[in-house]
């Protein structure tokens, strides 16, 4: 008889004991994550019944999962697993090295512009906000750190997608794999998106006009490392009432100068 603790059984893992002090809201959110993972979809009433709470409480918990990218709500108001449920870990070593070389430049740029600036990476068809630097002033756009959003909607995602060859772009948005992933675009949608990316490539920056959050605009430019190529971008986010600033020549030149300084800083000594 095979020893249950032998090599075929894998590493032994005992069930962890329940913590002495349980944070109800945290435990509730984690239970909803498990339900989404195991069931694939979830309604507010089901969530409320599972947790033994009111519908309003369940709705608030699910709203936080949506905000953090772990759930999305479809047209029938059913919650589905969000992009944050299945993403690869960031390249921590490369990110750490990049931030060590450039963080002061980001902080200086935030102080110079008075606006929120994020470091964005693209993973397939998603944008991941690696870091956000927020100015010390009222009414600045809040941190987006950790958020995962569709790349075709964010300024950083579009700035990076614009650098892909047509075949790679089609693989992401027109292939059978894209259909399975739920990211496939129709012919008309793909042509319109490709035309937008062509404009981004020509002008050197991408805009997000409230596509991911009402009242927030953003401008992004890709960053280039001679050692690793282009895989990161920076994004400047502003309230909609300041959106005209993003098209001003003086502001664009400040962004281009910042890009040049960051690109130079990533060159190995």
N, C-alpha and C positions, 0 to 999 in steps of 0.2 A: 504494500500500500504506500502511495506517495506521501512523504512527509509534508503536512500542510504548511510547514514553515520553510520548505525546500525552495530551490531556485525557481520552480515553475509558478510559485504563488506570488512572487514579487515581494517588495519590501513590506514589512508589517506596519500597519497604521491603526492604532487604537482610536476609538471615538473620543474626541476631546470633551472634557467635562464642561457643563454649562458654567459660564463665568459667575462669580459670586454676586457681582453687581451688573445686572442687565440693563442696558439703555434701550428703553422700549422703542423709540423712534428709529434708532439704528437697526435694531433687530428686525423691526417691521420692514424696513427698506431692504435688508438682506434677504428676508423671506420672499419678498416680491421678486427680487433678482433670481432666486432659485426657481420660483414659479415660471417666470419668463423663460428661463433656460430650459426647463423641463417640459413645459406645456406649449411653448412657442407663441402663445398669445394670451391676453388677459383683459378682462373687463373690470370696471371699477367695482361692480357688485360682487364679482367673484373674489376680488382682492379683499374687500371689506369683510366678506363672510369668512375667508381663510384666516384673517388676522383677528376677527372678532371686534372690529372697530366700525365706526360710522362711515358712510360713503364719503363724507367730506374729508375725513382723516385719510382714507385710502387714496382719495383724489390728490391730496396734498403730497403724500408720499410718492405716488406715481409721477406727479409733476416734477419732483426733485430728480427722479431718475431720468426723465426727459431732458431736464436742464443740463444734467451731467453727461448726456449722451448714451445712457444705458438703456433707454427705451424710446420708442417713437409711437405716435398715434396715427392710425390710418384714417381713411375717409369715413369709416364706420365708427370712429371713436374707440376702436379696439387698440390696446397697447401691444406692440410687437417689440422684440429685442432690438436695441439700437446699435449703432456702429461701435460703441464703447464696450460691447459684450465680447467681441472677438477681434482684438487687435494685437499685433506683435509688439513686444517690448521695444522701446526706443533704443537706438545704438548708444548706450550710456557712455561708453568710452569716448566715442567721437563727439557726442554732445558736450560732455564735460570739457574736452579739449577745446572745442569751439567756444564755449562760454568763457573759459579761462582767458582766451585770447581777445574776446570781443565784448565782454560784459560791461566794462567801463565805457566803451564806445556807445553801447545801447543806453546806459544811464545818462551819458552826456547828451545824447540825441533827445531823450525824453525831457531833460531839463531845458534844452534849447527850444524845442517845439511846444512843450507844455501839453503834449498829447500822449495817449497810451500806445505803446509799441510792443508787438508780439513777435516771437520767433516761431515760424511755422514750418513743419515738415509735411511732405506728401507721402502717403502710403497707398499705392493703388489709386482708388477713386475717393479716398478720404484725405482730409487735412487734419493734422494734429497740432494743437497749440502747445509747443514745448515749454515756453516761458513767456511771461508777460511782465512788462515794466510799466508801472502806473505812476503818473506824476502826482506830486503832493499838492493837489488843488481840488476844490469842490467841482462836482459835475463832470469829472473825467470819466471816460468809459472804463468800466470795471475789468478786472482780470479775466482773461479767457483761458488761463493755464489749465491744461488737462482736457479741454474740450476737443471732441472729434466731430467733424462736420463734413458734408459732401464737398469734395474738392471743386466741383464745377460751380459751386455757389460762393465760395470764399475767395477773397482777393488773392491770398497766398496760394491757394490751390490753383487758381487760373494762371497766376504768374508762372508757376512751375509746369503746369500742363502745356502752356504755350510753347515750351521748349522741346516737347516730344515730337518725333517724326509722325507723319500721318498714320503709318501702319501701327505704331504703338498706341496712338489715340483710338484708332478703330478697335484694337484688341480690348481696350478698356471699356468702350461704350457701344460697340456694334457686334461683338462676338457672341457665340453661344454661351461662353463663360459669363459674359456680362448679363445675358438673359437670366441665367441661373442665379446670379448675384443680385438681380433686381435693379441693375444700373443701365440696362440697355436703352438706348435712345432710338426713336424712329428716324427714318431717313431725313425728314424735314428738321427734326430737332438736332440731329447730328450736324447737318449742314450749317444750321444757324450757330451752333456752338463752335464749330470749326472756324467759321467766319469771325466770331468774337475773339477767339484765340489768335487768329491772324492779326487782328487789330492790336491786341495786347503785345504780341511779339514785335510789331512795327513800332509802337510807341514806347515800349520798355517797361510798362507798368500795367497793373490790373486794378479794377475797381469793384467793390461790392456795394451796391446801392440798396441797402436794407434787405438784401436777399436772405440773410440768416437771422436778423434781429431788427424789428421795427425801430426806427429812430437812430440807427447806427450805420454809418458809412465807413469804408476802409479803402486804403490804397496800399498796394504791395509791389515790391520789386524782388526778383530772384537774387540770391547771393551765390557767389562762385568760389569754390576752393580748388586750387590747382591740383591738390592731392585727391580729392573726392568727387570732383565735378559739382554740378548744381543739384542740390537736394534740399536746400533750405531757402526760405524767403523771410523777409521782414514785412510786417503789416502795421500801418499807422491807422488807428481807429478814432473817429471823431463823431460827436453828436450830429444829427442830420442838419441842424441849423448852421453848422460850420462847414457843410460839405463843399461849398464853393471854393474853400481854401485848397482843396485837393487838386484843383485844376489850375491854380495860379502858378505862373512860371517860376516865381521865386521859391515857392514851396517845393515844386518838383525838382528844382536844382539843388535844394538842401537835401532832398531824399537821394538824389543821384550822388551827391558828395558823400553822404553817409554810406551808401552802398560801396563806393570806391574805397573808403577808409576801412570798412569791414572786410572787403575782399583782400586788401593789402595785408591786413592783420592776420589773415589765415595762411599766408605764405610762410612756409617753414624758414627759420633763420639760417 
